[in-house]
Amino acid sequence: MANVIAQIEKPTLVMVHNKTLAMQLYGELKTFFPENRVEYFVSYFDFYQPEAYLPTSDIYIDKNSKINQEIEMLRLSTLNALSTRKDVIVVASVAAIYGAQDPEQYKESFFELKKDTKINRQDLLHRLVVIGYQRNNLDLFGNEIEEIAKVDNLNEAQRLEQRTNNDLENLREFGICNGIENYARFLEKRNPGEAPYTLLDFFPQDFLTIIDESHMTLPQIRGMYNTDRSRKETLVKYGFRLPSALDNRPLSFNEFTKRLNYIIYTSATPGDYELNLIKNEKHNFNQTVQQVIRPTGLLDPTIEIKPSLNQINDIIEQIKIRAKNQERVFITTLTIRMAEELTAYLQEQKIKVAYLHNELKTLERTKVLLDLRKGVYDAIVGINLLREGLDVPEVSLICILDADKSGFLRNTRSLVQTIGRAARNVHGHVILYADNMSLAMKEAIEETQRRRQIQIAYNKKHNITPVNVKKSLSEIISIKELDVDLKKLRASKGKEKLTAKNKIISELRVEMLEAAKALNFEKAAALRDLILSIESEDNK
């Protein structure tokens, strides 16, 4: 990816499907391009509850959010870089398709000050005033209750009229109102249905776009518009918002693709959309590049198919064999119930095992993974073990139960991704427990074997001996190092609990900032998630 960006020499947008992956790429690209402006553009909300109305229960949910000031500054840095330079690389999440300012108006709202520039003080102050800077005294209104009013139920028309008039009054008096983004169509003089300005409008026309993990990122981009539209239509229908709220939205998928000129899709398991582009003669997508070779020489794992009869006893024996060699095991099931029952049974058989499920908070999930690597556990049971952060080099065996069943978790792409989790260890092996050979199994096995043979031939030609990926335990956050004891925190109450929470959060914030300054964005992101997890603990 970095080599392509260097060769193309165009402003580049790299889109990924989550913040953590965006941070990892951001740190890596900053290392590769120290002289370029490498920027980071993701949602600046630490917490976001969108405005919504539930007609069946007559419940209105007001918008509630918490903005991360540091990420907001990084977003502004992105817009500034795109407005003033050409050598810009932006790593972004799907936040790139959400509304932003008109690029031309944005450029008028700032001016550059460079070292050694000569400027008159009066001229500087005048220019600051022109772009909206104000100097005001702070007014405090005291603690007196000014009014207690009874609020009657309003019908849709009354509610909409009252809210709109109140917003108009706030706009006249203060220049802003709550939910001002829902009037963006009027303020930006756009026509109904016209696409909003986004980050993409800040790029020149010939920019390069790289969609990383495209099989995940593209469906996410496609789903943003439909989800937003459904929620906004309910607000408009029941009189909570004017129809203009529908135009405060992300780009539709068609609008997004029309804004792209030079595109690279990267994925170990490309989706149907990308594959169809290659087949479609109308498009000039006639070049595909395979990047199968690993510099470490590591091979894709060997694969074995076993019948489901006595599969649990076989898994127990396999775990014991790996444990003797200080290796770990992933076991993936299809249902929550099966995962829970399997975990309980393995524990009864004195197997050191943990269940990694979606209800685990970030703090607890991090601890489970750390304990797996340390040897506290020999195996982890889960349903969807494709989630980011599960690249554990100690894992040499993956057991896939019900491998022949149909569905999302057992289609070709999911099987290839799951099998790939064992490709970080020289002894990587996968056992598919199945009574039939499904088409997805056949395709996944053939693709894995094809990649394995390519790597074997490369290793033989260049005399490479495969070696395990070295990943220090320090790369996973140590709960002890951070002095975080979740059980003790939950056991405390009242003021004692609040004091403990504040102390822990303060320590974590210091660690997070230090990690970010050191460009260790994976650790910084994990620390941020830990902070949010602890903040979500109730204060009772």
C-alpha positions in Angstrom: 0.0 0.0 0.0 2.7 2.5 1.0 4.7 1.7 -2.1 1.7 2.3 -4.4 1.0 5.7 -2.7 4.7 6.6 -3.2 4.6 5.7 -6.8 1.3 7.3 -7.7 2.2 10.6 -5.9 -1.4 11.8 -5.5 -3.4 12.9 -2.5 -4.7 9.6 -1.0 -7.7 8.5 1.0 -7.4 5.2 2.8 -10.7 4.0 4.2 -11.1 1.3 6.8 -14.1 -0.1 8.7 -13.1 0.8 12.3 -11.2 3.3 14.4 -8.6 0.9 15.8 -7.5 -0.3 12.3 -7.5 3.3 11.2 -5.1 4.2 14.1 -2.8 1.3 13.2 -2.6 2.3 9.6 -2.1 6.0 10.6 0.9 5.1 12.7 2.4 2.9 10.0 1.9 5.4 7.2 3.4 8.2 9.3 6.5 6.1 9.6 6.7 5.4 5.9 6.0 9.1 4.9 7.7 11.3 7.5 7.8 14.3 5.1 4.1 14.1 4.0 1.0 15.2 5.9 -0.5 12.0 7.1 -3.9 12.7 8.7 -6.5 10.8 10.8 -10.2 11.3 10.2 -12.8 9.4 12.2 -15.9 10.1 14.2 -15.1 12.5 17.0 -17.7 11.1 19.3 -16.6 9.0 22.3 -20.3 8.4 22.9 -23.2 9.1 20.5 -26.9 8.4 21.0 -28.7 9.7 17.9 -32.1 11.4 18.0 -34.9 8.9 17.5 -38.6 8.3 18.1 -40.2 4.9 18.8 -43.8 5.1 17.7 -44.9 1.7 19.2 -44.0 2.9 22.7 -44.4 6.7 22.1 -40.8 7.3 23.4 -38.7 10.2 22.1 -35.0 9.9 22.6 -33.1 13.2 22.4 -29.6 13.3 20.9 -26.8 12.8 23.4 -23.1 12.8 22.7 -19.7 13.3 24.0 -17.1 14.8 21.7 -13.4 13.8 22.0 -11.5 17.1 21.6 -8.3 15.5 20.5 -9.9 13.7 17.7 -11.8 16.8 16.7 -8.4 18.6 16.4 -7.1 15.8 14.2 -10.2 16.2 12.0 -9.6 19.9 11.6 -5.9 19.2 10.9 -7.1 16.9 8.1 -9.2 19.7 6.5 -6.4 22.2 6.9 -3.9 19.9 5.2 -6.3 19.2 2.3 -7.0 22.9 1.9 -3.3 23.9 1.8 -1.2 21.0 0.6 -1.0 18.3 -2.1 1.1 15.7 -0.4 -1.7 14.5 1.9 -2.5 11.0 3.0 -5.8 10.6 5.0 -6.7 7.5 6.9 -10.4 7.6 7.6 -13.3 5.5 8.8 -16.8 5.7 7.3 -17.0 9.2 8.9 -15.6 10.3 5.6 -19.1 10.0 4.0 -20.9 12.1 6.6 -21.6 15.8 6.3 -18.8 18.4 6.5 -18.4 22.0 5.5 -18.4 23.5 2.0 -14.6 23.4 1.2 -14.7 26.9 -0.3 -16.4 28.4 2.8 -14.0 26.5 5.0 -11.0 28.1 3.2 -12.5 31.5 3.8 -12.8 30.8 7.5 -9.0 30.7 8.2 -5.8 32.2 7.0 -2.2 30.9 7.2 0.4 32.3 9.5 3.9 31.1 8.7 7.3 31.6 10.3 9.0 34.9 9.3 5.8 36.3 7.8 5.5 40.0 8.4 2.1 41.1 9.4 0.7 44.3 11.1 -0.9 43.6 14.5 -3.9 45.7 13.5 -4.3 43.7 10.3 -4.1 40.4 12.2 -6.8 41.5 14.7 -9.0 42.7 11.8 -8.6 39.4 9.9 -9.5 37.4 13.1 -12.7 39.5 13.5 -13.6 39.0 9.8 -13.5 35.2 10.2 -15.7 35.2 13.3 -13.4 35.5 16.4 -15.0 37.4 19.3 -13.9 38.7 22.6 -16.7 38.6 25.2 -17.2 38.8 28.9 -18.5 35.7 30.6 -22.0 36.0 32.1 -23.1 33.7 35.0 -26.8 33.5 35.8 -26.6 32.1 39.3 -28.4 29.1 40.9 -31.9 30.5 41.2 -34.8 28.6 39.6 -36.4 31.0 37.2 -39.4 29.0 36.1 -41.3 25.8 36.6 -43.7 25.1 33.8 -46.3 22.4 33.0 -45.8 20.8 29.6 -48.8 19.5 27.8 -48.8 16.8 25.2 -48.4 18.3 21.7 -49.7 16.9 18.5 -47.3 16.6 15.6 -48.0 20.0 14.0 -47.8 21.9 17.3 -44.6 20.1 18.3 -43.0 20.9 15.0 -44.1 24.5 15.0 -42.9 25.1 18.5 -39.6 23.4 18.1 -38.8 25.2 14.7 -39.8 28.6 16.1 -37.6 28.0 19.1 -34.7 27.0 16.9 -35.2 30.1 14.7 -35.1 32.3 17.8 -31.9 30.7 19.0 -30.3 31.1 15.6 -31.3 34.8 15.5 -30.0 35.5 19.1 -27.0 33.2 19.4 -26.2 32.1 15.9 -26.6 28.4 16.8 -29.2 26.0 18.1 -29.4 22.4 19.3 -29.6 20.2 16.2 -28.5 22.9 13.8 -27.2 20.2 11.5 -30.8 19.4 10.6 -31.1 22.8 8.9 -27.9 22.4 7.0 -29.8 22.2 3.7 -31.1 25.7 4.1 -27.9 27.2 5.5 -25.8 25.7 2.7 -28.5 26.6 0.1 -28.8 23.0 -1.2 -31.7 21.6 -3.0 -33.9 18.8 -1.4 -32.1 15.5 -1.9 -28.8 17.1 -2.9 -25.8 15.3 -1.4 -24.1 17.1 1.5 -20.5 18.2 1.5 -18.1 15.6 3.0 -14.4 15.0 3.5 -14.2 13.8 -0.2 -15.0 17.3 -1.4 -11.8 18.6 0.1 -9.7 16.3 -2.2 -8.7 17.3 -5.7 -10.4 15.4 -8.5 -7.5 13.1 -9.3 -7.1 11.7 -5.7 -6.4 8.0 -5.0 -8.7 6.0 -2.8 -7.7 2.7 -1.1 -10.5 0.7 0.5 -8.8 -1.6 3.0 -10.6 -4.8 4.1 -13.1 -4.0 1.4 -15.3 -7.0 2.2 -16.1 -5.3 5.5 -15.7 -1.6 4.7 -18.0 -1.5 1.6 -21.1 -3.1 3.2 -20.6 -0.6 6.1 -20.5 2.3 3.7 -23.6 1.0 1.9 -25.6 0.5 5.2 -24.9 4.0 6.7 -27.4 5.8 4.4 -30.2 3.3 4.7 -30.0 3.2 8.5 -29.8 7.0 8.8 -32.7 7.5 6.4 -35.0 5.1 8.3 -34.5 6.8 11.6 -34.9 10.3 10.2 -38.1 9.4 8.3 -39.7 8.5 11.6 -38.7 11.8 13.2 -40.2 13.7 10.2 -43.4 11.6 10.1 -44.2 12.2 13.8 -43.4 15.9 13.8 -40.1 16.0 15.5 -38.1 17.4 12.6 -38.7 19.3 9.3 -38.1 17.3 6.1 -34.8 19.1 5.8 -33.5 16.7 8.5 -33.5 14.0 5.8 -30.7 15.9 4.0 -28.5 15.9 7.1 -27.1 12.5 6.1 -24.2 10.4 4.9 -23.6 9.8 1.2 -25.5 7.0 -0.4 -23.4 4.3 -1.9 -23.9 5.5 -5.5 -23.0 9.1 -4.4 -19.9 7.8 -2.7 -18.6 5.7 -5.7 -19.3 8.6 -8.2 -16.8 10.8 -6.2 -14.0 8.3 -6.6 -11.7 8.2 -9.7 -8.7 6.0 -8.9 -9.6 3.1 -6.5 -7.8 0.2 -5.0 -9.7 -2.5 -3.1 -7.7 -4.6 -0.7 -8.9 -7.8 1.0 -7.9 -11.4 1.7 -11.5 -12.3 0.8 -12.9 -9.8 -1.7 -16.7 -9.3 -1.7 -19.1 -9.9 -4.5 -19.2 -6.2 -5.4 -15.4 -6.0 -6.0 -15.4 -9.3 -7.9 -18.3 -8.2 -10.1 -16.4 -5.0 -11.0 -13.6 -7.1 -12.4 -16.0 -9.1 -14.5 -18.0 -6.1 -15.8 -16.5 -5.0 -19.1 -18.0 -1.5 -18.7 -15.5 -0.8 -16.0 -11.8 -0.6 -16.5 -11.2 -2.9 -13.5 -9.0 -5.3 -15.4 -6.1 -5.6 -13.0 -5.9 -7.8 -9.9 -2.8 -8.2 -7.8 -2.3 -11.0 -5.3 -0.2 -10.4 -2.2 0.1 -13.9 -0.9 3.8 -13.9 0.1 4.7 -13.4 3.7 8.2 -12.1 4.5 8.3 -14.3 7.6 7.9 -17.3 5.4 4.9 -18.5 7.4 2.6 -20.8 5.6 -1.2 -21.0 5.5 -2.2 -23.7 8.0 -2.7 -27.4 7.1 -6.4 -28.4 7.1 -8.0 -31.6 8.3 -11.6 -32.8 8.2 -13.0 -34.9 11.0 -16.5 -36.3 11.6 -18.7 -34.6 14.3 -18.9 -37.9 16.2 -16.8 -37.7 19.4 -15.7 -34.2 18.3 -15.6 -32.9 21.9 -13.4 -35.7 23.2 -11.1 -35.1 20.2 -10.9 -31.4 21.0 -9.9 -32.1 24.6 -7.1 -34.3 23.4 -6.0 -31.7 20.8 -5.9 -29.0 23.5 -3.7 -31.2 25.8 -1.2 -31.8 23.0 -0.9 -28.1 22.2 -0.7 -27.2 25.9 2.4 -29.4 26.3 4.1 -27.3 23.6 3.0 -24.0 25.1 0.6 -23.4 22.2 -3.0 -22.2 22.3 -6.3 -23.2 20.7 -9.3 -21.3 19.2 -12.6 -23.1 19.1 -15.5 -21.6 17.1 -19.1 -22.6 17.4 -22.3 -21.5 15.7 -24.6 -20.5 18.7 -24.2 -18.8 22.0 -25.8 -21.8 23.8 -23.4 -24.3 22.3 -20.4 -22.0 23.2 -21.6 -21.7 26.8 -22.3 -25.5 27.1 -19.0 -26.4 25.5 -17.0 -24.0 27.8 -18.8 -25.4 30.9 -18.1 -29.0 29.9 -14.4 -28.3 29.1 -14.0 -26.6 32.5 -15.5 -29.7 34.2 -12.9 -31.8 32.4 -10.2 -29.5 34.0 -9.4 -27.8 30.7 -8.2 -24.2 31.2 -10.7 -22.5 28.9 -12.6 -19.2 28.6 -15.6 -18.1 26.6 -15.1 -14.9 24.6 -18.6 -13.5 23.9 -20.0 -10.2 22.7 -21.2 -9.2 26.2 -17.7 -8.9 27.5 -16.7 -5.3 28.0 -13.4 -4.2 26.5 -11.6 -4.4 29.8 -12.7 -8.0 30.4 -12.0 -9.0 26.7 -8.5 -7.6 26.9 -7.8 -9.6 30.1 -9.0 -12.8 28.6 -6.7 -12.4 25.6 -3.8 -11.5 27.8 -4.4 -14.6 30.0 -4.6 -16.8 26.9 -1.2 -15.6 25.8 0.3 -16.0 29.3 -1.0 -19.5 29.6 -3.7 -18.9 32.2 -6.0 -20.4 29.5 -5.1 -23.0 26.9 -8.1 -22.4 24.8 -10.8 -19.9 24.0 -14.3 -20.7 22.8 -16.2 -18.2 20.7 -18.8 -17.7 18.0 -17.3 -15.2 15.7 -13.5 -15.2 16.2 -12.9 -13.0 13.2 -12.9 -9.8 15.3 -9.9 -7.5 15.3 -7.3 -8.1 17.9 -7.4 -11.9 17.8 -4.1 -12.3 15.9 -2.5 -14.3 18.6 0.8 -15.9 17.4 0.6 -18.6 20.2 -2.5 -20.1 18.6 -1.4 -23.1 16.5 -4.8 -24.9 16.2 -8.3 -23.7 15.3 -11.2 -26.1 15.7 -14.3 -25.2 13.6 -17.5 -27.0 14.7 -20.4 -27.5 12.3 -18.1 -26.4 9.5 -20.5 -27.9 6.9 -23.5 -25.8 8.0 -24.8 -23.0 5.8 -24.9 -19.3 6.9 -22.8 -16.2 7.3 -20.3 -17.7 9.8 -19.7 -20.8 7.6 -19.6 -19.2 4.1 -16.4 -19.3 2.1 -15.1 -15.9 3.2 -15.7 -16.5 6.9 -14.0 -19.9 6.7 -11.0 -18.4 4.9 -10.7 -15.6 7.5 -11.1 -18.0 10.4 -8.5 -20.5 9.0 -6.1 -17.5 8.6 -6.0 -17.1 12.3 -3.7 -20.1 12.5 -1.3 -18.6 9.9 0.7 -16.7 12.6 2.3 -19.9 13.9 4.7 -22.3 12.2 2.6 -25.3 13.4 -0.6 -23.8 12.2 -3.3 -26.4 11.8 -7.1 -26.3 11.4 -9.6 -29.1 12.1 -13.0 -28.8 10.4 -15.6 -30.9 12.2 -18.2 -31.9 9.6 -20.2 -34.9 8.3 -20.5 -33.5 4.8 -18.3 -31.5 2.4 -20.0 -28.2 1.8 -19.2 -26.0 -1.2 -17.9 -23.3 1.2 -15.6 -25.8 2.8 -14.3 -27.1 -0.6 -13.6 -23.5 -1.8 -12.0 -22.4 1.5 -9.7 -25.5 1.6 -8.7 -25.1 -2.1 -7.9 -21.4 -1.6 -5.9 -22.1 1.5 -3.9 -24.9 -0.2 -3.3 -22.7 -3.2 -1.8 -19.9 -1.1 0.2 -22.4 0.9 1.8 -23.9 -2.2 2.8 -20.4 -3.4 4.5 -19.6 -0.1 6.3 -23.0 -0.1 7.6 -22.4 -3.6 8.8 -18.9 -2.6 10.5 -20.2 0.6 12.3 -22.9 -1.4 13.5 -20.5 -4.1 14.8 -18.0 -1.6 16.0 -20.5 1.1 13.6 -19.1 3.7 12.8 -21.0 6.9 9.4 -19.9 8.4 9.6 -18.3 11.9 6.8 -17.4 14.3 5.5 -13.9 14.5 7.2 -12.2 17.5 4.6 -10.2 19.5 5.6 -9.0 22.9 3.2 -9.5 25.7 3.7 -5.8 26.4 1.7 -5.1 23.2 -1.4 -6.2 25.0 -2.3 -4.0 27.9 -1.5 -5.5 31.2 -4.3 -5.1 33.7 -1.9 -5.1 36.6 0.4 -2.5 35.1 -2.6 -0.2 34.7 -3.7 -0.9 38.3 -7.2 -1.7 37.2 -9.1 -4.1 39.3 -12.7 -4.2 37.9 -14.0 -6.6 40.6 -12.8 -4.3 43.4 -14.2 -1.3 41.6 -17.6 -2.9 41.3 -17.6 -4.0 45.0 -17.1 -0.4 46.2 -20.0 2.0 46.6 -20.8 5.7 46.6 -18.1 8.2 47.1 -15.4 5.5 47.4 -16.3 4.0 44.0 -16.4 7.5 42.4 -13.0 8.3 43.8 -11.6 5.0 42.6 -13.0 5.4 39.1 -11.6 9.0 38.8 -8.2 7.8 39.9 -8.1 4.9 37.4 -9.4 7.0 34.5 -6.8 9.7 35.3 -4.0 7.2 35.2 -5.4 5.6 31.9 -5.6 9.0 30.2 -1.9 9.7 31.0 -1.0 6.3 29.6 -3.2 6.9 26.5 -1.6 10.3 25.7 1.9 8.8 26.1 1.1 5.9 23.8 -0.3 8.3 21.2 2.8 10.5 21.4 4.9 7.4 20.9 2.8 6.6 17.8 1.7 3.3 19.5 -1.9 3.8 18.3 -3.0 0.3 18.9 -2.2 0.7 22.6 -3.7 4.2 22.7 -7.0 2.9 21.1 -7.2 0.0 23.6 -6.6 2.4 26.5 -9.3 4.7 25.1 -11.7 1.7 25.0 -10.8 0.8 28.6 -11.6 4.3 29.7 -15.0 4.2 28.1 -15.6 0.8 29.6 -14.8 2.0 33.1 -16.8 5.2 32.6 -19.9 3.1 31.7 -19.8 1.4 35.1 -22.7 2.8 37.2 -21.9 4.9 40.2 -24.1 3.1 42.7 
